[in-house]
Amino acid sequence: RGEGLDEWQPLVCAYLKGFLGPMTEGGVNWVNALPRAAERGIAVEETRLRREMGYSNYLQVTLTTDGGAEFSLAGTLFERRYPRIVEINGYRMDVEPEGVLLLIENHDRPGALGKTATLLGEHKLNIGECRLGRRERAGVALAVITLDEEAPDSVLAALREIPEVLRLVPGMQVSRQ
């Protein structure tokens, strides 16, 4: 969804490139991103809206599985050159799409984020940035943590053992290139 979607086609291709790249043999690039998506049964639908969420430009991508599960990501460009992720699955936030992103959905309780940060620090993983979003107070929150490097599987397993952690999406490598 978005205004001026023709201008956004490169971002749609970038999204598909990042999403399909790790699971597609032969690679995905700017030219073949849309055809590769079609090969995998991914339909790209376009809906034009005027000024969404108060942004002058806004792009939302929603992936829906055959089983009906959805993943939604929305972004914008500030000053036509600074990309930002402004919403993930309904959690509003401001995330620079760069580096290794670790997404952690957890119970919104005191100490939940502290336990996560402590565990990462104990394993010598540096947090470059951390952004939080929540829909309601004391409900469920989403932390987007930018790491300097990918977390090993043993650390991801330990994170999943933290009682407050509900879901974890490990190490999405994001680049603006």
Secondary structure as GFF3:
##gff-version 3
##sequence-region A 1 177
A	DSSP	alpha_helix	5	20	.	.	.	ID=ss1
A	DSSP	three_ten_helix	21	23	.	.	.	ID=ss2
A	DSSP	alpha_helix	33	39	.	.	.	ID=ss3
A	DSSP	beta_strand	59	64	.	.	.	ID=ss4
A	DSSP	beta_strand	70	78	.	.	.	ID=ss5
A	DSSP	beta_strand	82	88	.	.	.	ID=ss6
A	DSSP	beta_strand	91	95	.	.	.	ID=ss7
A	DSSP	beta_strand	99	107	.	.	.	ID=ss8
A	DSSP	alpha_helix	112	122	.	.	.	ID=ss9
A	DSSP	beta_strand	127	134	.	.	.	ID=ss10
A	DSSP	beta_strand	140	147	.	.	.	ID=ss11
A	DSSP	alpha_helix	153	160	.	.	.	ID=ss12
A	DSSP	beta_strand	165	174	.	.	.	ID=ss13
###
